[in-house]
Amino acid sequence: MDLSGIFPALTTPYREDGSVALDHFRANLARYNPTGLSGYVVLGSTGESVLLSSAEGDSLLAVAKEAAAPGKLLIAGTGAESTVETINRTKRAAALGYDVALVKTPYYYKPAYKPEAYLRYYRSVADASPIPILLYSVPIFTGVALETPEIVALAEHPNIVGIKDSSGAIQRVVEVSGQANKDFQVLTGGAGIVYPAISAGASGAILALASALPEKCVALYELSRSGRHAETQALQQHLALASKTIVSDNGIAGVKYAMDLRGYSGGFPRLPLLPLGEERKRQIAQVVASFEPAVAKA
């Protein structure tokens, strides 16, 4: 299982009545297909997975499977609070033809979740899963993080192929890349650290920013592996600033507005997430214009 490259964390478009707009989702994929993206992540954090019903999630998985170009790796977010529900979701994704399941850490009962709880959770899911498992540590949303000893221990499981680490900690990338078995792959979740993460041993990245700026994120990955350090550093710095304004400061609403500016179907997030105000839109438009002046509108 080769997880190298850039994978966008796909967004979920909605109609004015709040329902999922599957045709817009399909249209976004049609535009992504010719790019150098390695594949797609459906039902991740940026896809508002926790705000979707099971039926909505299944419909998005089905459409992405139909619309993805041949050769694009398909990763489904399947993590739930209970082990049994995570296994059920993972089996559904496998039945739809997905290649990998992205499984976030449970978090609601965090005082009870010691390392041994996570080890048992992930091993149980991996034992039952028909497809490989990608660990997902996203402490900004869950309030918990997988630490290096747990990750290295889980890397020994034959059906756990890697981790998406969204902690932003380069030291963890260095530690895991150096200590885990050689087939275990690390993907960063931060567009601001793609270059240092790859230099530290990461295979690639799963990025919210890649939903709005896929070509630039792919270019950064390719430069990072080319040895052209000055060009790589310049693009990394540019994308780090873009990621802060679009993603870190404005969240899913920011990603979706940047997509709108570039001709994708972004739209509004689902309540209780709120749309952007005009000043925030202006800031994002300036960032998008710094990459592509012709399509950005204040």
C-alpha positions as CSV (number, residue, x, y, z in Angstrom):
1,M,0.0,0.0,0.0
2,D,1.7,3.2,-1.2
3,L,0.4,6.3,0.6
4,S,2.9,8.7,-0.9
5,G,1.8,12.0,-2.3
6,I,-1.0,14.5,-1.6
7,F,-4.5,13.6,-0.6
8,P,-7.2,16.3,-0.2
9,A,-9.5,16.1,2.7
10,L,-12.7,16.5,0.6
11,T,-15.4,18.9,1.6
12,T,-19.1,18.2,1.6
13,P,-21.2,20.7,-0.5
14,Y,-24.8,21.4,0.5
15,R,-27.9,22.8,-1.2
16,E,-29.8,25.8,0.0
17,D,-32.2,23.6,1.9
18,G,-29.2,22.0,3.8
19,S,-29.2,18.7,2.0
20,V,-26.0,17.2,0.6
21,A,-25.4,18.2,-3.0
22,L,-24.0,15.0,-4.5
23,D,-23.9,16.5,-8.0
24,H,-21.7,19.3,-6.8
25,F,-19.5,16.8,-5.0
26,R,-19.2,14.8,-8.2
27,A,-18.3,17.9,-10.1
28,N,-15.5,18.8,-7.7
29,L,-14.0,15.3,-8.2
30,A,-14.2,15.7,-11.9
31,R,-12.0,18.8,-11.6
32,Y,-9.6,17.1,-9.2
33,N,-9.1,14.0,-11.3
34,P,-6.7,15.5,-13.9
35,T,-4.4,16.9,-11.1
36,G,-1.5,15.1,-9.6
37,L,-3.4,14.2,-6.4
38,S,-2.7,10.7,-5.3
39,G,-6.2,10.0,-4.2
40,Y,-9.1,11.3,-2.0
41,V,-10.1,11.2,1.6
42,V,-13.9,11.1,2.0
43,L,-15.6,11.7,5.4
44,G,-12.6,13.2,7.2
45,S,-12.8,16.2,9.5
46,T,-12.9,18.7,6.7
47,G,-15.8,16.7,5.2
48,E,-17.9,17.5,8.3
49,S,-18.3,13.8,8.9
50,V,-19.5,14.3,12.5
51,L,-22.4,16.5,11.2
52,L,-23.6,13.9,8.6
53,S,-26.1,11.1,8.9
54,S,-25.0,7.5,8.2
55,A,-27.1,7.6,5.0
56,E,-25.4,10.9,3.9
57,G,-22.0,9.5,4.6
58,D,-22.7,6.3,2.6
59,S,-23.9,8.3,-0.3
60,L,-20.8,10.4,-0.4
61,L,-18.6,7.3,-0.3
62,A,-20.6,5.8,-3.2
63,V,-20.3,8.9,-5.4
64,A,-16.6,9.3,-4.8
65,K,-16.0,5.7,-5.7
66,E,-17.9,6.2,-9.0
67,A,-16.4,9.6,-9.8
68,A,-12.7,9.0,-8.9
69,A,-10.4,8.5,-11.8
70,P,-8.7,5.1,-12.1
71,G,-5.5,4.9,-10.1
72,K,-6.7,7.4,-7.4
73,L,-6.4,5.8,-3.9
74,L,-9.6,6.1,-1.9
75,I,-9.5,6.6,1.8
76,A,-12.7,6.5,3.9
77,G,-13.0,8.1,7.3
78,T,-14.6,5.4,9.5
79,G,-13.7,6.3,13.0
80,A,-16.6,6.3,15.6
81,E,-16.7,6.4,19.4
82,S,-17.3,2.7,19.8
83,T,-15.2,-0.1,18.5
84,V,-18.2,-2.0,17.1
85,E,-19.5,1.0,15.1
86,T,-16.0,1.7,13.8
87,I,-15.7,-1.9,12.6
88,N,-19.2,-1.6,11.0
89,R,-18.3,1.6,9.2
90,T,-15.0,0.2,8.0
91,K,-16.7,-2.9,6.6
92,R,-19.2,-0.7,4.7
93,A,-16.3,1.3,3.2
94,A,-14.6,-1.9,2.2
95,A,-17.7,-3.2,0.6
96,L,-17.9,0.0,-1.5
97,G,-14.4,-0.6,-2.8
98,Y,-12.3,1.7,-0.6
99,D,-8.6,1.0,-0.3
100,V,-7.9,2.3,3.2
101,A,-9.9,3.3,6.3
102,L,-8.8,6.4,8.2
103,V,-9.7,5.8,11.9
104,K,-9.6,8.7,14.3
105,T,-9.0,8.3,18.0
106,P,-12.2,8.0,20.2
107,Y,-12.3,11.0,22.5
108,Y,-15.6,11.5,24.4
109,Y,-14.5,9.5,27.5
110,K,-11.0,10.9,27.4
111,P,-10.2,10.5,31.1
112,A,-10.6,6.7,30.7
113,Y,-8.6,6.5,27.5
114,K,-5.2,5.4,28.6
115,P,-2.7,4.1,26.1
116,E,-3.8,0.5,26.6
117,A,-7.4,1.5,25.6
118,Y,-6.1,2.9,22.3
119,L,-3.9,-0.1,21.6
120,R,-6.9,-2.4,22.1
121,Y,-9.3,-0.2,20.1
122,Y,-7.0,0.0,17.0
123,R,-5.9,-3.7,17.2
124,S,-9.5,-4.8,17.4
125,V,-10.5,-2.6,14.4
126,A,-7.5,-3.8,12.4
127,D,-8.2,-7.4,13.2
128,A,-11.7,-7.1,11.9
129,S,-11.1,-4.8,8.9
130,P,-11.0,-6.2,5.4
131,I,-8.9,-3.2,4.3
132,P,-5.7,-1.6,5.8
133,I,-6.1,0.9,8.6
134,L,-4.6,4.4,8.8
135,L,-4.4,5.8,12.3
136,Y,-5.7,9.3,12.7
137,S,-4.4,11.6,15.5
138,V,-6.1,15.0,15.4
139,P,-5.7,16.6,18.9
140,I,-7.0,20.0,17.9
141,F,-10.5,18.4,17.5
142,T,-10.4,15.4,19.8
143,G,-8.3,16.8,22.7
144,V,-6.2,13.5,22.7
145,A,-3.1,12.5,20.8
146,L,-1.5,9.2,19.9
147,E,2.1,9.4,21.3
148,T,5.1,7.8,19.7
149,P,5.2,4.6,21.9
150,E,1.6,3.7,21.0
151,I,2.1,4.5,17.3
152,V,5.3,2.4,17.1
153,A,3.5,-0.5,18.9
154,L,0.5,-0.3,16.6
155,A,2.8,-0.1,13.6
156,E,3.7,-3.8,14.2
157,H,0.1,-4.8,13.3
158,P,0.1,-6.2,9.7
159,N,-3.1,-4.4,8.9
160,I,-2.1,-0.9,10.2
161,V,-0.2,0.7,7.4
162,G,0.4,4.3,8.7
163,I,-0.8,7.3,10.5
164,K,-2.2,10.7,9.6
165,D,-0.7,12.9,12.3
166,S,-2.4,16.3,12.6
167,S,-0.6,17.3,15.7
168,G,1.9,19.5,13.8
169,A,4.8,18.0,15.8
170,I,7.7,17.4,13.5
171,Q,9.5,15.6,16.4
172,R,6.8,12.9,16.3
173,V,7.3,12.5,12.5
174,V,11.1,12.0,13.2
175,E,10.5,9.6,16.0
176,V,7.9,7.4,14.3
177,S,9.8,7.4,11.0
178,G,12.9,6.3,12.8
179,Q,11.4,3.7,15.2
180,A,8.4,2.1,13.4
181,N,8.9,-0.7,11.0
182,K,10.0,0.4,7.5
183,D,6.7,-0.2,5.8
184,F,4.7,2.1,8.2
185,Q,4.0,5.4,6.5
186,V,3.5,8.8,8.1
187,L,1.2,11.4,6.5
188,T,1.1,14.9,7.9
189,G,-2.2,16.8,8.2
190,G,-0.5,20.2,8.2
191,A,0.0,22.2,5.0
192,G,2.4,24.4,6.8
193,I,4.9,21.6,7.5
194,V,4.8,19.4,4.4
195,Y,8.4,20.1,3.5
196,P,9.9,19.5,6.9
197,A,7.7,16.5,7.4
198,I,8.8,14.8,4.2
199,S,12.4,15.7,5.1
200,A,11.9,14.0,8.4
201,G,10.6,10.8,6.8
202,A,6.9,11.4,6.0
203,S,5.4,9.8,2.9
204,G,3.0,12.6,2.1
205,A,0.1,14.6,3.4
206,I,-3.7,14.7,3.8
207,L,-4.6,18.3,3.6
208,A,-7.7,20.5,3.9
209,L,-5.9,23.1,1.8
210,A,-5.5,20.7,-1.1
211,S,-9.3,20.9,-1.6
212,A,-8.8,24.6,-2.6
213,L,-5.2,24.6,-3.9
214,P,-4.6,21.1,-5.1
215,E,-2.0,22.0,-7.8
216,K,0.1,24.0,-5.4
217,C,0.0,21.3,-2.7
218,V,1.1,18.7,-5.3
219,A,3.8,21.0,-6.5
220,L,5.1,21.4,-3.0
221,Y,5.2,17.6,-2.5
222,E,7.1,17.1,-5.8
223,L,9.6,19.9,-5.0
224,S,10.1,18.4,-1.6
225,R,11.4,15.2,-3.1
226,S,13.4,16.9,-5.9
227,G,16.3,18.4,-3.9
228,R,15.4,21.9,-5.2
229,H,15.5,23.4,-1.7
230,A,15.3,27.1,-2.4
231,E,12.1,26.7,-4.6
232,T,10.7,24.2,-2.1
233,Q,11.3,26.5,0.8
234,A,9.7,29.5,-1.0
235,L,6.5,27.6,-1.9
236,Q,6.3,26.0,1.6
237,Q,6.4,29.5,3.2
238,H,3.7,30.7,0.8
239,L,1.5,27.7,1.5
240,A,2.1,28.0,5.3
241,L,0.7,31.5,5.3
242,A,-2.2,30.4,3.1
243,S,-3.0,27.5,5.4
244,K,-3.0,29.7,8.5
245,T,-5.5,32.2,7.0
246,I,-7.7,29.8,5.1
247,V,-7.6,26.7,7.4
248,S,-6.3,27.5,10.8
249,D,-8.0,30.9,11.3
250,N,-11.3,30.1,9.4
251,G,-11.8,26.4,9.4
252,I,-14.1,24.6,7.1
253,A,-15.9,27.8,6.2
254,G,-12.6,29.2,5.1
255,V,-11.7,26.2,3.0
256,K,-15.1,26.2,1.3
257,Y,-14.9,30.0,0.5
258,A,-11.4,29.5,-1.0
259,M,-12.9,26.7,-3.1
260,D,-15.7,29.0,-4.3
261,L,-13.1,31.6,-5.4
262,R,-11.4,29.0,-7.5
263,G,-14.5,27.7,-9.2
264,Y,-15.1,24.6,-7.1
265,S,-18.4,24.0,-5.2
266,G,-17.6,25.0,-1.7
267,G,-20.6,26.8,-0.2
268,F,-21.6,27.1,3.4
269,P,-20.7,24.7,6.2
270,R,-23.5,22.9,8.1
271,L,-24.9,24.4,11.2
272,P,-23.8,24.9,14.0
273,L,-20.7,25.9,12.0
274,L,-21.2,29.5,10.8
275,P,-20.4,31.1,7.4
276,L,-17.8,33.7,7.1
277,G,-18.2,37.5,7.5
278,E,-17.2,39.9,4.8
279,E,-13.8,40.8,6.4
280,R,-12.8,37.2,6.6
281,K,-13.8,36.7,3.0
282,R,-11.7,39.6,2.0
283,Q,-8.6,38.2,3.8
284,I,-9.1,34.8,2.1
285,A,-9.6,36.4,-1.3
286,Q,-6.3,38.2,-0.9
287,V,-4.5,34.9,-0.2
288,V,-6.1,33.2,-3.1
289,A,-5.2,36.1,-5.4
290,S,-1.6,35.8,-4.3
291,F,-1.6,32.4,-6.1
292,E,-4.1,33.0,-8.9
293,P,-5.1,36.7,-9.4
294,A,-7.4,36.0,-12.3
295,V,-10.0,34.0,-10.3
296,A,-9.9,35.6,-6.9
297,K,-12.6,38.3,-6.2
298,A,-12.7,40.5,-3.2
